[in-house]
Amino acid sequence: MNAGMDDLYREVILDHHRSPRCSEPLDHPDAEAAGKNPSCGDEVTLQLAFDGERITAVSVHTEGCAIARASGSILGELLAGRTQQEASLLAEAFRLTMHDENAELADELNPGDLEVLTGVRKFPVRVKCALLPWITLLEAVHALQEGRPVGETTTEV
Amino acid sequence: MESRDLSLSAPAGIQPCDGQRGDCTHCGPLFRDRFPLLRRNLGGRPLIYLDNGATAQKPEAVIAAEARYYRENNANVHRGMHTLASEATDLYEGCRSRVARFLGVGRPEQVVITRGTTSSLNMVARGLAHRLRPGDEILVTEMEHHANLVPWIRVAKNEGLVLRHLPVTDGGLLDLDRLGELLTDRTRVVALTHVSNVLGTINPVAEIAEAAHRRGALVVVDAAQSVGHLPVSLEALGADLLAFSAHKTYGPMGLGFLAGKPEILEDLDPLESGGEMIETVTMDDATWAEVPHRLEAGTPNVGAAAAFTHALDLIDEVTVERLRTHEISLNAYAWERLSGLGGLKLFGPADPSARGGLISFHDPSVHAHDMAQLLDSRGIAVRAGHHCAQPLHKRLGVVATTRASFAMYNSHDDIDALVDAISYARSVFAI
């Protein structure tokens, strides 16, 4: 594979793309959110179940490019067991990291495969694909905290 | 120009290429060495530019002419008594005459110089609004670029019009069986593309125009994908108004045209007003200049206009007939090679003579954006996405397609490289 393409399509990313984790719909979700990037056609459907503050189950279904699908799958893998606040912190940290080439995800966040996804930074037009599931998550959590309906999210300007 | 062969297939005596190497005279690029940008390497690989539907590369003559204008002639047009102003005006008006001649339009005044196709089509939709009444109907097609759809949506909302659309068949053609019922006594405008920027389909504009005219409707043609690829004549198409862009026709960006019948151009309410487009102005009133100046408020892109005539000169040097034969040959070869890969869904008519020089495809295993990214890593520039035609993609049942679009400098070798790179992209995603 090309040198540049190695950073974008890492084997870990391709594996998530081929076999997305946590894609089964939940029977009784406590929150649902959708994200959509119309120009790509990327679409994320996110479902969350809670026990108090803690996320007990996640379902992520992503239609779209390999980057968006891998990002959704990694999100599904990482969220269960975290509190809403911990999930928000991780999503915010990922957003900041994707917009700053010198930033790194702190080990304390237990970023797992998300660290691999930061390689997408070298391809600025694809950053929005990687961020879509995470921005969708942030909208879901913010809406819950503010007691308002969840809006549809996009990472296209 | 008037004696051009307007048939869409290859002129008699020239056989479209069948993809066989050796004895084929149409496989190689035409005039590739005139285009300096094509000498670029990307990541150590030669650039293969297959995104001509978005914009074509520019020949050296065009680049040099625009630079020369700014070095030697730059001044504002139609105002000022000095030598430079006169030269700039001559170059600007020379472009108008050249375009009129190229399109077989009788008088230069029938050509309005705009910023591009989108600008021209907005000028038309907004300019015709004053003669439309609630309940009047506009007929567009399901394969329109947003530039020939969204302006009509806006006018329809503002004026209480009914917007209808001619559907696309599974084969990627306009469903002409529906034309009779969709054209009514209330149809005031039929707006359609000459060549689909996604399907490549060449629409039977003349036939549709004849039916539209029988109902008293005006015919507006988006020729962005056809000028410079097919013979285009306002008269042969039966168009009342026709829009195209210089930059898709080997010319500079920021320049386009609206050609039309004089009485219809005169009836367009100017979208923009200000300098250049007036006759007399008092503190509380103004009268308009004659067409086309009435529709050209403000300082135009004179440098681009001065350069664009050189693009048309090149097309005439190659001849549209030869260009057309070349693109038919590329269509045929691309269809054959892409079909040969297996598993790709190709859109639009299979007949290479029934399409402009482009082909769009969908690979169920590789999203269009991943495909374009991986092709780019091989030096190949294509477009991926909905190509500003979301309703058409909904009809096709895919959110995005990948499009290879051709110009004179493309060759069968480019298509071979494209096919190899698609195989590579698939290998990256192979399970």
Interface residues (C-beta under 8 A of the other chain):
Chain A: M1 N2 G4 M5 L8 Y9 L14 H17 R18 P38 S39 C40 G41 E63 G64 C65 A66 I67 F123 R126 C129
Chain B: G43 V366 H367 A368 H369 D370 Q373 L374 S377 R378 G385 H386 Q390 V399 A400 V428 F429 I431
